[in-house]
Amino acid sequence: MIPSSWREALGDAVLPAVLVDLDAFDRNVRHIADTVRAGGARVSIRPATKSVRVPALLRRIAAADAIYQGWMTYSARETLALWQDGLDDFLVAYPTVQPGDLAALRAVHQGGGRVALVVDSAEGLRAASRAMSGVSAPFRLVADVDMSLRALGGAVHLGVRRSPLRSVDEVRRFFALAGGMSDVTMAGWMGYDAQLAGLQDASPFQGAMNLAARAVRAASRRSVRAKREALSEALSRDGYRVEIANGGGSGSIDHAPREPWLTEVTAGSGFMGPHLFDYFSNVRFEPAFFVALQVVRSSDVGYVTCQGGGYVASGAPGWDKAPRPWWPAGAKLLSTEGAGEVQTPLRVGRDAQVQIGDVVLLRHAKGGELAERFTDYVLMQGGRASGRAETYRGRGWCFG
């Protein structure tokens, strides 16, 4: 049940609002650090900013444990904004060839910031080389290597559609191509295991498909480990000094750190504990943030309607991307309406003590996307409000 002090702490706050349970958030931060250390290898954790998008919470992660080093950003302009805000050591994990983006990264680099950009194409290499012409020190690039499972000449593709760099030899040739360009240098590689880190295998929305997901994850674990090991050995034989070897995500932090060739792993959504991460058989995180809505209608006994609530997550459409009612216990979305932009009806049961003016809580499917809809989050600790934290939107930042 929602603590009564939470309802009182909201007071006259404008709803909808996002509440962050700092006690649960801090436990998730510690749990991720402990899980990675238990893997045995000496790796650091690079938090993914897109899964948080609240500078104060990013700083809270960094201050919690020395194992958290640097940031995985999703946008060049985001990287510049965070650097100007006092953060440093960035891996921009998504390629860009836009001159404005590359100018932003050049500003960080020339200003003394530590930054590397993920690339996976000759066009990306050439664009970076042109943009960094004349820099004081070579700008660092990181090759994005595809870790998907593929068969039948690519007719079967299990994983996300990311990089065209798939084989070890392709990556070696890519490093060699970069070596012939001026003002850039290859600092390493990133091998994101999407079909491990992001594929649920215990979802109530998938039924028998969970068995197929577990089979894919088991095969992928072997395949990903073998490919990352072979890549590490090949680049070492070629004489490259690999500074960054990044892998893993919140859904694979229990096993990715066991790979000694990785220098770092990434975690993001696990800090916030969105409901999509309830559907993994191998990891557990606490729910740490919630959307608070006000009840404004009751059309029938056992039903209430809330203002707002239509915060559906990105990805393949499905009920798993809709927000999930958390309080009152047992509340459910209606299959005929779902979560709406201006109102969300819920079935709460005939015995639920929910009245017009009460507060209900929903959980978002993902970690960071809510920050695009709210200017700040209400911070709760020890059952009481402890302040507010601005989101990117609250800072006036919008990175697409």
Legacy VTK file of the C-alpha trace (Angstrom):
# vtk DataFile Version 3.0
C-alpha trace
ASCII
DATASET POLYDATA
POINTS 400 float
0.000 0.000 0.000
1.140 3.544 -0.709
2.405 5.113 2.542
-0.125 7.609 3.911
2.783 10.039 4.310
3.255 9.973 0.526
-0.323 11.151 0.025
0.168 13.852 2.630
3.532 14.897 1.158
1.933 15.557 -2.195
-0.279 18.184 -0.578
-1.311 20.682 -3.231
1.169 19.379 -5.806
-0.027 19.543 -9.377
-0.931 16.090 -10.657
0.041 14.094 -12.641
3.465 13.979 -10.991
6.363 11.539 -10.855
7.511 10.291 -7.454
10.975 8.795 -6.960
11.432 6.527 -3.949
15.061 7.370 -3.115
15.311 4.469 -0.651
14.445 1.975 -3.409
16.577 3.876 -5.927
19.615 3.674 -3.621
19.055 -0.032 -3.056
18.977 -0.592 -6.826
22.236 1.359 -7.177
23.888 -0.821 -4.520
22.412 -4.011 -5.945
23.784 -3.299 -9.416
27.242 -2.524 -8.014
27.224 -5.690 -5.881
26.016 -7.852 -8.780
28.743 -6.595 -11.105
31.452 -7.126 -8.454
30.205 -10.662 -7.908
31.082 -11.379 -11.541
34.729 -11.439 -10.561
36.219 -9.458 -13.435
37.591 -5.970 -12.850
35.073 -3.910 -14.745
33.533 -0.532 -14.116
29.884 0.392 -14.651
29.001 3.135 -17.096
25.451 4.340 -16.322
23.177 4.984 -19.299
21.867 8.536 -18.998
18.814 7.968 -21.225
17.322 5.674 -18.592
17.420 8.417 -15.933
17.547 11.917 -17.548
17.661 13.658 -14.162
21.076 15.237 -13.435
20.656 15.070 -9.649
19.944 11.335 -9.811
22.905 10.768 -12.128
25.131 12.472 -9.576
23.592 10.343 -6.830
24.602 7.193 -8.715
28.165 8.415 -9.255
28.562 9.344 -5.585
27.321 5.978 -4.339
30.251 3.779 -5.378
33.598 4.138 -7.135
32.638 1.330 -9.519
30.472 3.845 -11.397
32.736 5.520 -13.939
31.694 7.791 -16.780
28.416 8.008 -18.671
26.811 6.387 -21.683
24.937 9.198 -23.428
22.434 8.992 -26.261
22.935 12.373 -27.942
25.855 14.630 -28.835
24.013 17.736 -27.641
23.050 15.934 -24.432
26.736 15.165 -23.940
27.671 18.831 -24.322
24.930 19.894 -21.889
26.006 17.371 -19.248
29.651 18.354 -19.636
28.761 22.026 -19.214
26.812 20.937 -16.130
29.963 19.444 -14.605
29.939 15.782 -15.620
32.697 14.136 -17.674
33.852 10.917 -19.373
31.237 10.176 -22.012
30.630 7.363 -24.457
28.094 8.604 -27.025
26.499 5.278 -27.837
24.582 6.173 -30.995
26.283 7.258 -34.226
25.785 10.688 -35.770
27.165 12.414 -38.851
25.354 15.740 -38.406
27.828 18.637 -38.438
26.083 20.299 -35.487
26.371 17.143 -33.382
30.021 16.659 -34.246
30.697 20.334 -33.473
29.186 19.789 -30.008
31.491 16.819 -29.413
34.457 18.792 -30.704
33.656 21.524 -28.170
33.728 18.977 -25.339
36.952 17.417 -26.640
38.763 20.707 -27.199
37.522 21.995 -23.866
39.340 19.220 -22.036
36.408 16.852 -21.663
36.747 13.119 -22.066
34.464 11.842 -24.811
34.248 9.046 -27.376
31.728 8.506 -30.170
30.383 5.164 -31.359
30.673 4.627 -35.132
29.886 1.683 -37.405
30.277 2.971 -40.972
32.903 4.428 -43.284
30.660 7.478 -43.620
30.740 7.929 -39.860
34.522 7.677 -39.810
34.905 10.246 -42.584
32.436 12.663 -40.992
34.239 12.472 -37.650
37.626 12.944 -39.303
36.423 16.053 -41.138
34.758 17.516 -38.046
37.848 16.985 -35.883
40.355 18.415 -38.346
43.080 20.275 -36.467
42.127 19.177 -32.958
44.871 19.258 -30.339
44.703 15.487 -29.761
43.035 12.716 -31.795
39.319 12.356 -31.122
38.368 8.911 -29.815
36.013 6.589 -31.686
34.495 3.290 -30.609
33.310 0.619 -33.060
29.770 -0.648 -32.520
29.802 -4.414 -33.133
26.588 -6.332 -33.831
25.935 -9.108 -31.304
22.675 -10.448 -32.707
22.072 -14.079 -33.563
21.903 -14.549 -37.330
21.302 -17.588 -39.528
20.492 -18.503 -43.129
22.571 -15.695 -44.531
20.824 -13.081 -42.425
17.283 -14.244 -43.191
16.964 -15.008 -39.467
17.978 -12.080 -37.265
17.443 -12.319 -33.495
18.422 -9.089 -31.800
18.196 -5.392 -32.593
18.990 -3.836 -35.956
22.087 -1.867 -35.088
25.537 -2.153 -36.538
26.547 -3.693 -39.894
29.883 -4.712 -38.294
29.309 -8.386 -37.546
32.420 -10.488 -37.999
35.759 -10.107 -36.287
37.427 -9.557 -39.663
34.989 -6.750 -40.500
35.893 -5.016 -37.260
39.607 -5.458 -37.927
39.221 -3.872 -41.360
37.203 -1.064 -39.801
40.008 -0.340 -37.320
42.507 -0.346 -40.189
40.352 2.083 -42.191
40.166 4.454 -39.243
43.946 4.242 -38.884
44.330 5.930 -42.252
42.266 8.952 -41.247
43.534 12.073 -39.536
42.580 13.502 -36.149
40.648 10.406 -34.994
41.719 7.226 -33.254
39.978 3.964 -32.412
39.698 3.636 -28.637
37.856 0.345 -28.560
34.560 -1.372 -29.245
31.044 -1.755 -27.923
29.158 -5.050 -28.174
25.634 -4.585 -26.822
23.888 -7.901 -26.197
20.340 -6.656 -26.817
18.734 -10.096 -26.953
20.131 -10.735 -23.460
19.945 -7.307 -21.840
16.572 -6.344 -23.288
14.643 -9.546 -23.980
12.118 -10.527 -21.309
11.732 -14.256 -20.717
9.190 -14.286 -17.867
6.535 -11.923 -19.187
2.841 -12.398 -18.428
2.138 -10.864 -21.838
4.083 -13.494 -23.829
2.694 -16.831 -22.686
4.479 -19.731 -24.369
6.805 -17.298 -26.135
8.728 -17.079 -22.854
10.116 -20.552 -23.602
11.367 -19.360 -26.988
12.851 -16.246 -25.371
14.756 -18.389 -22.864
16.134 -20.529 -25.674
17.246 -17.419 -27.578
18.881 -16.010 -24.460
20.712 -19.263 -23.719
22.061 -19.496 -27.284
22.912 -15.793 -27.286
24.880 -15.992 -24.079
27.228 -18.521 -25.651
27.395 -16.686 -28.974
27.970 -13.233 -27.488
30.663 -14.443 -25.123
32.514 -16.241 -27.932
32.338 -13.272 -30.306
33.511 -10.744 -27.726
36.373 -13.001 -26.704
37.450 -13.562 -30.328
37.248 -9.839 -31.032
39.377 -8.990 -28.012
42.038 -11.536 -28.965
42.138 -10.452 -32.616
42.576 -6.757 -31.854
45.264 -7.588 -29.313
47.157 -9.627 -31.921
46.868 -6.698 -34.323
48.589 -4.499 -31.760
45.652 -2.251 -30.860
45.422 -0.861 -27.362
41.768 -1.297 -26.452
40.790 1.297 -23.896
37.032 0.684 -24.021
35.398 -2.746 -24.380
31.775 -2.181 -23.424
29.016 -4.745 -23.114
25.953 -5.678 -21.155
22.893 -3.877 -19.869
20.519 -4.028 -16.924
19.122 -7.359 -18.129
22.539 -9.012 -18.375
24.502 -7.563 -15.444
24.548 -10.954 -13.754
26.761 -12.566 -16.401
28.384 -9.924 -18.650
30.854 -8.897 -15.894
32.242 -12.438 -15.926
33.868 -11.775 -19.293
37.468 -10.695 -18.518
37.898 -8.988 -21.899
35.260 -6.373 -21.063
36.543 -3.191 -19.429
33.083 -1.922 -18.519
29.415 -2.821 -18.490
26.416 -0.557 -18.795
23.309 -0.295 -16.623
20.439 2.132 -16.889
16.833 1.076 -16.387
17.746 -1.049 -13.387
18.290 2.078 -11.295
14.663 3.133 -11.757
13.051 -0.317 -11.673
10.439 0.116 -14.440
7.929 -2.678 -14.826
9.485 -4.184 -18.002
12.295 -5.400 -15.768
9.864 -7.436 -13.685
9.774 -9.863 -16.613
13.331 -11.201 -16.510
14.131 -14.556 -14.921
17.709 -13.604 -14.028
17.586 -10.081 -12.543
15.444 -8.229 -9.998
15.125 -4.502 -9.301
12.842 -2.605 -6.965
10.169 -0.264 -8.298
11.683 3.157 -7.610
9.530 5.638 -9.491
5.822 6.097 -9.999
3.327 8.329 -11.763
0.817 9.850 -9.345
-2.609 10.577 -10.859
-5.709 12.076 -9.314
-9.036 10.258 -9.435
-11.580 12.586 -11.076
-14.496 10.310 -11.975
-16.274 7.134 -11.004
-18.618 6.008 -13.755
-19.669 2.786 -12.027
-19.084 0.926 -8.790
-15.603 -0.605 -8.950
-14.348 1.790 -11.626
-12.488 5.085 -11.360
-11.108 7.428 -13.968
-7.867 9.344 -13.501
-6.666 12.521 -15.150
-3.807 11.881 -17.607
-1.733 8.712 -17.534
-1.125 7.932 -21.203
2.622 7.452 -20.902
3.224 4.537 -23.261
6.815 3.418 -23.759
8.671 3.142 -27.053
9.357 -0.159 -28.761
7.202 -2.819 -30.408
3.546 -2.006 -29.616
1.964 -4.135 -26.911
0.401 -4.120 -23.446
3.823 -4.507 -21.900
4.605 -0.934 -23.059
1.592 0.566 -21.263
1.934 1.927 -17.729
0.988 -0.606 -15.077
-1.253 0.279 -12.104
0.594 -0.207 -8.821
-1.720 1.283 -6.194
-4.386 0.481 -5.240
-3.444 -3.182 -5.335
-5.329 -5.116 -7.972
-6.204 -2.104 -10.128
-6.194 -2.829 -13.861
-6.318 -0.905 -17.117
-9.356 -1.496 -19.310
-8.549 -3.438 -22.481
-10.965 -1.254 -24.460
-9.309 2.039 -23.460
-5.845 1.498 -22.017
-3.963 4.557 -20.734
-5.156 7.788 -22.283
-3.582 11.159 -22.919
-6.170 13.047 -20.873
-7.821 10.312 -18.853
-7.192 6.723 -17.791
-10.004 4.515 -16.459
-9.158 1.744 -14.026
-11.066 -1.228 -12.715
-10.379 -1.196 -8.966
-12.934 -3.688 -7.661
-16.127 -3.122 -5.692
-14.405 -3.159 -2.310
-11.605 -0.704 -3.135
-11.642 2.370 -0.939
-10.823 4.814 -3.721
-12.699 8.081 -3.910
-12.739 11.091 -6.192
-9.735 13.230 -5.231
-7.630 10.250 -4.141
-4.227 9.471 -5.645
-3.411 6.335 -7.629
0.053 5.260 -8.742
1.212 3.757 -12.032
4.587 2.324 -13.013
6.139 3.196 -16.357
7.479 0.453 -18.617
10.887 2.109 -19.118
13.325 4.136 -17.063
13.873 7.485 -18.733
11.054 8.380 -21.076
8.835 9.904 -18.376
11.411 12.666 -17.976
10.350 13.974 -21.389
6.865 14.677 -19.997
7.682 16.245 -16.614
9.817 19.217 -15.590
10.744 17.693 -12.241
10.345 14.634 -10.057
9.148 14.629 -6.452
11.769 12.910 -4.297
10.518 10.705 -1.460
12.716 9.328 1.323
11.748 7.618 4.521
8.131 7.955 3.445
8.317 11.745 3.209
8.989 14.320 0.533
12.633 15.398 0.540
12.630 17.810 -2.385
12.385 17.956 -6.143
14.845 17.222 -8.936
14.738 18.771 -12.383
14.526 16.526 -15.413
16.213 17.323 -18.714
12.940 18.945 -19.748
12.980 21.045 -16.591
16.434 22.275 -17.588
15.065 23.264 -20.984
16.969 20.429 -22.647
15.372 18.602 -25.558
17.507 16.184 -27.554
14.930 14.471 -29.757
LINES 1 401
400 0 1 2 3 4 5 6 7 8 9 10 11 12 13 14 15 16 17 18 19 20 21 22 23 24 25 26 27 28 29 30 31 32 33 34 35 36 37 38 39 40 41 42 43 44 45 46 47 48 49 50 51 52 53 54 55 56 57 58 59 60 61 62 63 64 65 66 67 68 69 70 71 72 73 74 75 76 77 78 79 80 81 82 83 84 85 86 87 88 89 90 91 92 93 94 95 96 97 98 99 100 101 102 103 104 105 106 107 108 109 110 111 112 113 114 115 116 117 118 119 120 121 122 123 124 125 126 127 128 129 130 131 132 133 134 135 136 137 138 139 140 141 142 143 144 145 146 147 148 149 150 151 152 153 154 155 156 157 158 159 160 161 162 163 164 165 166 167 168 169 170 171 172 173 174 175 176 177 178 179 180 181 182 183 184 185 186 187 188 189 190 191 192 193 194 195 196 197 198 199 200 201 202 203 204 205 206 207 208 209 210 211 212 213 214 215 216 217 218 219 220 221 222 223 224 225 226 227 228 229 230 231 232 233 234 235 236 237 238 239 240 241 242 243 244 245 246 247 248 249 250 251 252 253 254 255 256 257 258 259 260 261 262 263 264 265 266 267 268 269 270 271 272 273 274 275 276 277 278 279 280 281 282 283 284 285 286 287 288 289 290 291 292 293 294 295 296 297 298 299 300 301 302 303 304 305 306 307 308 309 310 311 312 313 314 315 316 317 318 319 320 321 322 323 324 325 326 327 328 329 330 331 332 333 334 335 336 337 338 339 340 341 342 343 344 345 346 347 348 349 350 351 352 353 354 355 356 357 358 359 360 361 362 363 364 365 366 367 368 369 370 371 372 373 374 375 376 377 378 379 380 381 382 383 384 385 386 387 388 389 390 391 392 393 394 395 396 397 398 399
